[in-house]
Amino acid sequence: MTQADLTTAESADSLEPRIIPRAEHNISRRDVDPEALKVLYRLHNQGYLAYLVGGGVRDLLLGRRPKDFDVGTDAPPGQIRRLFGNSRVIGRRFRLVQVFFRGGKIIEVSTFRRTAEETDGDEVLGANNTYGTPAQDALRRDLTINALFYNIADFSVVDYVGGLKDLRAGLIRAVGDPQVRFHRDPVRVLRAVRHAARTGFTLTPETRQAVEAHAQELALCPSSRVRDELMRDLKGGAAAAWLELAHDTRVLYCLLPSLEAIYGPPDSAERVQAAGLLAKLDQALAAGQAPPEPVILAALLWPALEAVAQREEFPPGRAGRVQWSLLVRRALPELAQAVSFPKRVVERACQIGGLMGFVRYPLPDQRLPKKVRDKGYFAEACTLAGLLGHDLKALDGPGARPSKKRRRRRRRRRPHRSPAAAA
């Protein structure tokens, strides 16, 4: 059976999984979150199928520590809720159960489902999914490497779509016909590029063709969904690699068309600079220092801002800083307009970007005004300055000329005059 055949309920019913026993894979229960194990074992002991699913299995097979451990089962949501008193059911279109543990940890448990694409024809973003079998659940997933299951009953890996083979070959392959799957849900385009960047794997030729063919259809998806997926790309620890692959496949310019004229040319120095800034953010994330979203947005757009600034002449000193701040407030929202970033993120990116005027157009021995140092976004501005190779705090260090203090005028007190004296 070919990948293109893996799209129908009939193929799922006849699909036999490859079972990889414990001796032939590297997943150990010692590497699985203890709370996730509690959920798996309780479901299993109650007679239900209990699988670790999705990216957690992929990362464990790659020897990485998963960020999330999600569970799949044949138990319906109502029964899952009854099994776990520390849980709640969420979702209106498709219900899943969140099981809560100490420390704010959440394990999400979903009932196996089949994709609505089996019956919804050629509709983009078709109707909601319904419950199904493990095979149907595997076939509805985006990429083969994300469709692997870990069975707690016998510690085996369950593979319906050849995901383990692709994982070992370093390939990113869509489940089923990628032209159909990416048309039905264009957000899968972003996921294919994301996982290729994070793993260093190669998109298969047919998957890459589908990515390039359907990237424009991202405009048909809810803007909030596209925005959230993009921020996951930029905050995932492989933003620099993502930028280059998004450029090569033109996904970047389907998301942010305003960047094409600046980052699009093959020899774009601005794109190289942007990749370097994102690489620094990746390093900070690897060191456990998660950059704030406004800093990430400003870093992505910074070389474009500098390219826009080349059209103007900036005077030295305070006048240049004011002009720079006005340019940032005008140009940054325009560059980011195609993606519905939260207004608070765009506003904060403008604020910290505007403060870079102090390092772009400094005065000799200039000290930062106290009102600047007291801004709530000053720490984020220092982070952005550090990425750009500047030390904003140094402008407030020893040797800086103190700012002039305005002397308060003392009001002269008039002598008290009694009413009788006034008469």
Helices and strands as residue ranges (DSSP letters): G 3-5, H 9-13, E 18-20, G 22-24, G 29-31, H 34-45, E 50-53, H 55-61, E 70-73, H 77-83, E 87-90, E 96-100, G 102-104, E 106-111, E 113-114, G 116-118, E 130-131, H 134-139, G 144-146, E 148-151, E 156-159, H 163-169, E 171-172, H 178-184, H 187-199, E 202-203, H 205-214, G 215-220, H 223-234, H 239-248, H 251-255, G 257-259, H 260-263, H 269-286, H 293-309, H 318-336, H 343-354, H 357-360, H 370-373, H 378-387, G 392-396, H 419-422
